[in-house]
């Protein structure tokens, strides 16, 4: 069975290893959506050595215990020995730890306390990927809106968050209609957040797409010039940065439309919506991990989510620790369903799957913006992978091959570019042919009319034909120049 076919929960379970959910997660979760063993969170023992290499100011896991006891309400009542730490085996931009206390009741006050929190560590060189101060400001805003987890404490290079008792949405089930509709509705609401009167005015409103393509492109190019990796050097990053980045931006915006909801609205976006960042909880589906959230084109956010259907970071437990399946890209029916739900939320009016006048323009722009997803994460992967000692020291739960991942995404960019430009050229040629045939038919009709009229009228008719032919030449000459 190919992965683009719809799978049942039982079929997904049979394809995955017998991983079990943590006992307290099983007892707590009553998900809205679908839950499988494949959704389980993997943990490993926390390593002080890895932590010291990755973060500044946190030399050992004991530092994490100390910060949690100071910041989590009620935890100072517990003995440090009653606190346990496990590293989450997910996430590629930072490190996350599940920190738990032995009891949900304070031994001193008898009051209930949070029994588990998430301790997130950014890393020493995270500023090469995003602005940590801006990210914290955005996270704090979303936390107050109850979109992001509650922010419990923060420090230099780390923060403590509310723990969601949840399971991730497995990639193989992202086309389940329950999941698809929940994501579409959540994303539609997120894209309206900036309309709130209390939305911060100091969050930059310019679309982040071009900024990141340039910044990560520059970083990737510097790395390719200094590293010894034949794979990275063979990617042709100099041409990618100097030619592809400006071409892509110009090509996308040449299809600009002022009509709301067609994909080019600049809205507040998640920008990294994928299986590890979607959780099913007892209170519905939740989005997490807002490191890359910023204003962007709405089609860019949707296109990235569709591309992530083809990227599986969880089920593959051996090198290179991810799977690529291009056939898993959502089919047209699923895309139309997603867009109908999304637009119903975003435009605040009922949109049906059959409403092509609303759905088709958005889908066309989403298809074009898939190239942005591939190119952006290709460049990000090179920055994350090579050339910088601090970045090389970002340990993961496995040896995720960022260079190979970047090469895969770059290959997908060029394949998508070839397909889309050929498709649009064919469409343009067909339009030109149809227009030419229509004008030719008009000229022939004028000729027939001229044959049956008086001489002065005939002269007038011939003049009209000459003008029409001149217009035809001018029209197609202009189209050819534009092409």
Secondary structure, DSSP 8 states (H G I E B T S, - for coil): --TTS---HHHHHHHS------HHHHHH---SS---GGG---EEE--HHHHHHH-SS--SHHHHHHHHHHHSTTGGGS-GGGEEEEEES--SSSEEEEEEES-SB-TTT--B--SEEEEEE--TTGGGTS-HHHHHHHHHHHHHTTSS--EEEEETTEEEEE---EEE--GGGTTSHHHHHHHHHHHHHHTTGGGSTTS-TTS--S-HHHHHHHHHHHHHHHHHHH---HHHHTT-HHHIIIIIHHHHHHHHHTT---STTSS--EEEE-S--SGGGEEEETTEEEE---TT-EEEEHHHHHHHHHHHTTEESSS--STTS-EE-GGGS--HHHHHHHHHHHHHHHTTS---TT-HHHHHHHHHHHHHHHHHHHHHHHHHHHHHHSS-HHHHT---SS---HHHHHHHHHHHHHHHHHHHHHHHHHHHHHHHHHHHHHHHHHHHHHHHHHHTS-HHHHHHHHHHHHHHHHHHHHHHHHHHHH-
